[in-house]
Amino acid sequence: MLEEKLKNIFEKFEHGSEFYAFKELASGHINDTYLILTKKKPYFVLQRINHGVFKDVPGLINNKVLISQHIKSKLKNQLKKDLDKHVLTFAKTKQDNAYFKDELGNYWNLMYFIDESLTFETVKDEEVAYEGGKLFGEFLNLTDDFDAKKLIEVIPNFHDMSFRYSQFQLALQSSSKERLLQAAECIDFVTELKEEMHILQNLKESGEIKLRVTHNDTKISNALFTKDNKGLCVIDTDTVMPGIVHYDFGDAIRTICNTAAEDEINLDLVEFNLVYYKAYTKGFLEKIKDSLTPLEIKYLPLGAKTMIFIMALRFLTDYLNNDIYYKIKYPEHNLNRAKNQFKLIHSFAKKYDEVYLVDC
């Protein structure tokens, strides 16, 4: 039944291929994504965007298409076969639209599958960190001249620190005494860092750091690599929207440089991996340094600290709110996630001098 449904939706798009079979891709937690196998390559990726999470799906898809078109225009001298592996390509519907809306109100978009590529869930060596830095740095560099105001804000206030602090303050007022007591040490830390954690937002709002196109989900699994571990293509551009360079740099560092999983409760295992930081930063700056101002470069390390902090703050706020947003497996799960991220900040702070010695 699902196969027939996917086949029907696939046939709404203009691609010149014949449906053969499908596989569900389980990499995402929000959208439904399927690999469409055809009788003759290329294959395709068919995606249902979750309109319960994303309120303006046509705007989201338009963001993705605009950015891919812009990057392709910047790389127009590449051979088509190389360009198609380096930049996402979207298929239009037979009515010349970027998406198909089914009878249930679901939005679907179709991308060409990039063959002979692989992804990493975690970074295992310096080369992957370095290549990942190059990929995301190049993505930002190639979109540097794109007017970010043409993009919608897919998730309003996503990295807005004042907004996150206001959510935290409301949670403090409504939380149980037991949870406030359990989280006391974390709450004190959030209060202690409040002024420092607003520095980047203040610079953005004053215009001293410019608004640009940002990816906003720069974990390593959103990068494709060749089979010999060379960076190939940035994927999952659902959250492309206006932001500052520090969001993308910091989010990548947060996910790449933790020596333990985000759910790890043994905090002795949580350390900041300086080797991966140096490798990622080297690759990142090789691709984008000439597009950044001295002020943007100066604050890249603070971008890393800020993005680790904002994730910790969101986990802590959800714990105080009785776990209404993130899925949990046990009552203290969100609190332990927050403690994990705060430990990462402590480890990061101990290496701060070395972090600044990196070419920043």
Summary of the structure (lengths in Angstrom):
residues: 360
radius of gyration: 21.0
end to end distance: 54.3
largest distance: 62.9
contacts: 1130
relative contact order: 0.12
helix: 50%
strand: 13%
